[in-house]
Amino acid sequence: MRNMGAPAEVRAFAGRIIGVCTPYNTKFIDALKAGVPMKMWDATSRTWWFPETFLAVVETLAIEHGVLTPAHFARFHKQANAAAVQAGPRNPYAVLGLADNAPEKLVELAYGFWFREFSSGMGLTEQLYEVQEAYKLIKGGG
């Protein structure tokens, strides 16, 4: 499917999952598939979704291939920063990218995914701390 009618944009879902809707460009798609190991194509919205940790990679690829401009990403970053300031403390389910009524098994899977995503040789990062605190709150230990 070619993205002919949808506007080019960058959007967020639950603050942790980022989507890019772009004009069809085979070279961009090939570069995205090669450079972003975790991604999902949604044919309905004609959007590529990926964890926020890959935003810089996708931003570079999209600009290099001319499917999005620096202005698209500047607008996205400005909106994301404003939303974070207004939101205050985050819902622990939202931190894990889940709905409030997510079953326990899904909470476990999401926690494991984000733990692996944010665990690195650098120790406890801000994102990993936030994920661990959210998990503790959901499990009743926070």
Backbone bond lengths (Angstrom), bond angles and torsions (degrees), N, CA, C in turn:
res aa  C-N    CA-C-N  psi(-1)  N-CA   C-N-CA  omega(-1)  CA-C   N-CA-C  phi
1 M - - - 1.453 - - 1.515 109.53 -
2 R 1.269 115.38 138.62 1.453 120.21 177.98 1.518 109.73 -101.79
3 N 1.306 115.29 140.19 1.456 121.37 179.80 1.520 107.73 -87.23
4 M 1.324 115.52 87.53 1.454 118.07 -175.35 1.523 112.41 -98.85
5 G 1.336 117.65 -35.46 1.442 118.78 -174.31 1.510 115.09 -100.95
6 A 1.316 117.95 -22.30 1.455 120.70 -176.45 1.523 110.68 -74.54
7 P 1.340 116.44 140.01 1.465 118.61 178.52 1.522 110.98 -71.44
8 A 1.317 116.11 147.84 1.465 120.72 176.19 1.516 107.40 -72.03
9 E 1.338 116.15 129.49 1.458 119.26 -179.59 1.521 110.95 -162.36
10 V 1.325 114.19 166.37 1.457 123.07 174.40 1.520 105.24 -119.32
11 R 1.345 117.22 132.89 1.460 119.90 -178.84 1.520 109.86 -140.26
12 A 1.330 115.30 164.13 1.459 120.63 179.49 1.519 110.14 -120.81
13 F 1.324 115.25 150.39 1.454 122.17 174.12 1.520 106.50 -127.94
14 A 1.320 116.62 122.43 1.464 122.62 179.90 1.522 112.03 57.25
15 G 1.322 117.34 22.47 1.448 121.31 175.70 1.514 116.06 71.32
16 R 1.309 119.16 -13.62 1.456 122.76 -174.98 1.520 113.36 -115.59
17 I 1.299 116.56 -18.92 1.451 121.70 -178.50 1.530 106.64 -112.26
18 I 1.317 115.32 128.19 1.457 121.18 -176.41 1.523 108.99 -111.38
19 G 1.329 115.80 142.24 1.456 120.64 178.06 1.510 110.97 -123.20
20 V 1.318 116.02 142.45 1.460 120.69 172.72 1.521 108.36 -124.03
21 C 1.295 113.69 129.95 1.460 122.34 177.17 1.524 105.37 -113.96
22 T 1.325 116.82 116.52 1.462 120.44 -173.33 1.523 110.59 -133.69
23 P 1.314 116.59 162.65 1.463 118.82 169.72 1.532 109.19 -62.00
24 Y 1.307 116.87 153.37 1.468 121.40 -179.15 1.527 109.26 -64.78
25 N 1.328 115.72 129.36 1.456 121.83 179.44 1.528 107.09 -151.71
26 T 1.309 117.09 106.91 1.459 122.11 -175.58 1.523 112.31 -57.28
27 K 1.319 117.34 -42.47 1.467 120.05 -178.11 1.529 111.15 -65.55
28 F 1.341 117.16 -38.87 1.458 120.52 176.95 1.528 110.04 -64.48
29 I 1.315 117.15 -45.77 1.467 121.28 -179.54 1.527 110.85 -60.85
30 D 1.319 117.32 -43.97 1.470 120.56 177.89 1.530 110.99 -62.38
31 A 1.338 116.67 -42.19 1.472 120.53 179.19 1.528 110.42 -66.72
32 L 1.317 117.33 -39.19 1.462 121.69 177.92 1.523 110.65 -63.15
33 K 1.327 116.51 -45.34 1.468 120.73 179.09 1.527 111.09 -62.60
34 A 1.321 117.22 -36.62 1.468 121.03 -179.41 1.529 112.20 -78.23
35 G 1.318 117.85 -33.45 1.458 121.13 -172.05 1.515 116.64 -97.13
36 V 1.340 117.13 -15.27 1.463 120.36 -177.33 1.526 108.25 -124.49
37 P 1.339 117.17 101.80 1.466 119.67 -174.85 1.522 114.22 -67.75
38 M 1.332 118.32 -28.07 1.465 120.91 179.98 1.515 108.64 -114.50
39 K 1.322 114.83 109.20 1.460 119.97 -179.97 1.519 108.37 -154.98
40 M 1.332 115.04 163.37 1.456 119.71 178.50 1.523 108.52 -145.79
41 W 1.303 116.74 134.10 1.453 122.76 176.84 1.522 108.31 -94.33
42 D 1.327 117.34 127.48 1.453 122.36 175.31 1.526 107.26 -110.65
43 A 1.332 115.56 106.05 1.463 120.75 -175.90 1.532 111.95 -67.17
44 T 1.332 117.51 -29.37 1.464 120.30 -178.75 1.523 111.04 -64.72
45 S 1.332 116.61 -49.78 1.465 119.91 -179.66 1.522 112.15 -91.71
46 R 1.349 115.04 -7.12 1.463 121.72 -177.97 1.521 111.34 55.65
47 T 1.325 112.53 52.23 1.455 121.11 -174.11 1.528 110.00 -132.42
48 W 1.333 116.24 139.31 1.459 122.30 170.53 1.515 106.57 -91.51
49 W 1.344 118.15 125.53 1.464 123.84 178.86 1.520 109.27 -109.81
50 F 1.338 116.67 142.63 1.467 121.60 -178.41 1.525 108.75 -157.74
51 P 1.345 118.03 158.11 1.466 120.93 176.75 1.526 110.94 -63.53
52 E 1.316 115.44 148.28 1.465 120.56 -176.61 1.524 112.95 -58.78
53 T 1.325 117.48 -22.02 1.465 119.66 -179.39 1.526 112.17 -63.92
54 F 1.325 117.48 -18.19 1.465 120.93 179.57 1.534 112.77 -99.26
55 L 1.328 116.71 8.53 1.464 119.74 -176.80 1.533 112.22 -58.21
56 A 1.315 118.16 -44.74 1.470 120.31 -178.23 1.530 111.37 -62.23
57 V 1.338 116.59 -38.94 1.474 120.53 178.80 1.518 109.89 -65.19
58 V 1.336 116.42 -47.84 1.467 120.61 -178.53 1.526 110.52 -64.91
59 E 1.325 115.94 -40.31 1.468 120.04 178.24 1.532 110.21 -58.95
60 T 1.307 116.96 -47.14 1.470 120.96 179.22 1.529 111.08 -61.03
61 L 1.324 116.63 -47.77 1.468 120.59 -178.87 1.527 111.67 -62.98
62 A 1.326 116.54 -44.70 1.470 120.36 -177.89 1.522 111.72 -62.94
63 I 1.317 116.30 -41.08 1.471 119.98 179.43 1.528 110.33 -70.98
64 E 1.350 116.65 -43.27 1.471 120.26 178.79 1.526 111.94 -58.60
65 H 1.323 117.11 -37.95 1.463 121.13 -177.28 1.528 112.72 -92.39
66 G 1.328 117.20 2.19 1.455 121.58 174.06 1.524 115.19 70.95
67 V 1.338 118.27 20.60 1.462 119.46 179.91 1.523 112.18 -90.46
68 L 1.324 116.73 -21.86 1.455 123.27 172.94 1.526 107.48 -139.59
69 T 1.315 115.80 158.39 1.464 120.77 -178.71 1.523 110.18 -108.27
70 P 1.327 116.95 165.05 1.465 118.76 174.15 1.533 112.12 -57.05
71 A 1.333 117.25 -30.42 1.473 120.59 178.92 1.529 111.73 -63.77
72 H 1.336 117.79 -36.31 1.469 120.52 176.88 1.529 110.03 -58.97
73 F 1.330 116.23 -45.61 1.455 120.40 -176.98 1.522 111.56 -74.28
74 A 1.326 117.77 -35.47 1.466 120.87 176.94 1.525 110.04 -61.86
75 R 1.321 116.92 -43.73 1.466 122.01 178.01 1.537 110.20 -62.54
76 F 1.332 116.36 -43.56 1.462 121.05 179.08 1.528 110.88 -61.42
77 H 1.335 117.33 -48.68 1.466 121.31 -179.21 1.532 110.88 -61.70
78 K 1.314 117.73 -40.12 1.460 121.76 179.22 1.528 110.21 -63.36
79 Q 1.335 117.10 -45.33 1.467 120.97 179.46 1.528 110.75 -66.20
80 A 1.311 117.40 -41.40 1.467 121.29 -179.33 1.523 110.46 -64.31
81 N 1.329 117.44 -41.60 1.462 120.56 179.19 1.527 111.29 -65.90
82 A 1.324 117.13 -41.33 1.464 121.02 178.46 1.526 110.58 -64.55
83 A 1.309 117.31 -41.38 1.467 121.35 179.54 1.530 110.53 -64.65
84 A 1.317 117.53 -38.96 1.467 120.97 -179.71 1.521 111.35 -65.41
85 V 1.327 116.75 -39.02 1.457 120.78 179.29 1.530 110.33 -66.51
86 Q 1.334 117.38 -42.71 1.459 121.87 -178.50 1.526 112.14 -72.03
87 A 1.300 117.31 -30.05 1.458 120.73 -172.33 1.520 113.76 -70.24
88 G 1.315 117.58 -31.85 1.448 119.20 -176.64 1.522 110.40 68.97
89 P 1.350 117.17 -148.81 1.462 119.02 -179.89 1.522 111.15 -60.59
90 R 1.321 116.13 139.45 1.463 120.29 -175.35 1.511 111.62 -89.68
91 N 1.309 114.59 145.77 1.451 122.07 173.45 1.525 107.38 -63.65
92 P 1.341 118.44 129.33 1.470 119.23 -176.55 1.533 113.09 -60.42
93 Y 1.329 117.30 -31.65 1.464 119.20 177.27 1.530 110.11 -68.10
94 A 1.339 116.41 -39.26 1.462 120.29 178.75 1.526 111.45 -65.06
95 V 1.333 116.56 -35.14 1.465 120.53 177.12 1.525 110.02 -57.80
96 L 1.340 115.96 -39.16 1.463 120.72 179.68 1.530 112.30 -85.78
97 G 1.339 116.95 0.03 1.467 120.44 179.22 1.518 113.13 76.76
98 L 1.336 116.99 29.32 1.457 121.73 -174.90 1.527 111.78 -120.43
99 A 1.327 115.71 160.17 1.459 121.66 171.75 1.526 108.30 -76.06
100 D 1.334 116.57 155.89 1.465 121.44 -177.94 1.525 113.49 -59.73
101 N 1.321 117.55 -24.95 1.464 120.63 -177.27 1.535 112.12 -101.04
102 A 1.325 116.84 22.86 1.466 120.68 -178.38 1.527 110.20 -63.23
103 P 1.337 117.45 136.55 1.460 120.04 178.47 1.533 111.19 -68.15
104 E 1.325 115.18 158.32 1.454 121.56 -176.08 1.531 112.54 -55.26
105 K 1.332 116.82 -40.74 1.470 120.78 -179.00 1.535 110.54 -61.48
106 L 1.329 117.24 -39.88 1.460 121.23 178.93 1.529 110.39 -68.22
107 V 1.327 116.62 -37.14 1.476 120.37 176.20 1.525 109.38 -60.34
108 E 1.339 116.12 -44.74 1.467 120.75 179.16 1.532 110.92 -61.31
109 L 1.329 116.39 -44.65 1.473 120.30 -179.21 1.526 111.41 -64.83
110 A 1.334 116.20 -44.12 1.467 120.06 -179.90 1.528 110.54 -64.17
111 Y 1.328 116.13 -43.26 1.467 119.39 178.46 1.527 110.30 -59.40
112 G 1.331 116.33 -46.79 1.464 120.22 179.42 1.519 112.14 -60.41
113 F 1.339 116.03 -41.83 1.465 120.20 178.94 1.520 110.39 -61.21
114 W 1.356 117.45 -52.66 1.467 120.09 -176.33 1.520 111.41 -68.33
115 F 1.346 117.23 -34.13 1.459 119.51 177.50 1.523 110.06 -60.43
116 R 1.325 116.60 -47.83 1.478 120.12 178.64 1.524 110.63 -64.76
117 E 1.335 116.20 -38.20 1.468 120.84 -178.32 1.529 111.40 -62.99
118 F 1.338 116.80 -42.06 1.459 120.75 -174.33 1.518 113.78 -97.92
119 S 1.325 118.31 -7.16 1.459 121.02 177.48 1.518 108.29 -79.99
120 S 1.286 114.73 128.81 1.462 119.06 178.31 1.519 107.02 -147.71
121 G 1.276 116.61 -178.37 1.450 120.54 177.55 1.515 112.68 -71.64
122 M 1.334 116.92 0.49 1.460 120.61 -175.25 1.520 112.91 -90.00
123 G 1.324 119.18 3.35 1.458 120.92 179.87 1.515 111.69 85.22
124 L 1.313 115.98 -151.69 1.452 122.10 -175.56 1.529 110.06 -80.59
125 T 1.327 116.36 109.65 1.454 120.62 177.61 1.523 109.26 -89.91
126 E 1.310 116.86 166.66 1.469 121.13 178.26 1.531 111.09 -59.23
127 Q 1.341 116.33 -43.10 1.460 119.53 -179.74 1.524 111.41 -64.83
128 L 1.324 117.12 -42.05 1.464 120.56 180.00 1.525 110.13 -65.20
129 Y 1.305 117.57 -41.17 1.458 121.13 177.45 1.528 110.18 -59.71
130 E 1.325 116.76 -45.59 1.468 121.35 -179.70 1.530 111.00 -61.73
131 V 1.323 117.40 -41.65 1.464 121.99 178.13 1.527 110.13 -64.05
132 Q 1.320 117.26 -44.78 1.466 120.37 -179.45 1.529 111.37 -64.07
133 E 1.326 117.32 -41.32 1.464 120.88 179.09 1.529 111.04 -65.83
134 A 1.323 116.81 -40.60 1.471 120.56 178.20 1.526 110.14 -62.60
135 Y 1.306 116.45 -43.96 1.467 121.12 179.83 1.527 110.65 -61.64
136 K 1.325 116.62 -43.15 1.477 120.69 178.81 1.535 110.61 -61.57
137 L 1.330 116.81 -42.25 1.468 119.98 179.49 1.522 111.58 -62.73
138 I 1.322 116.59 -44.35 1.458 120.66 -179.19 1.521 110.43 -64.37
139 K 1.325 116.83 -41.04 1.467 121.34 -177.17 1.533 111.62 -78.42
140 G 1.331 117.12 -4.94 1.455 120.01 176.67 1.514 114.78 89.75
141 G 1.311 116.52 10.86 1.463 119.41 -178.83 1.505 113.38 -103.05
142 G 1.329 118.32 8.04 1.458 119.23 -174.83 1.443 110.43 -111.56
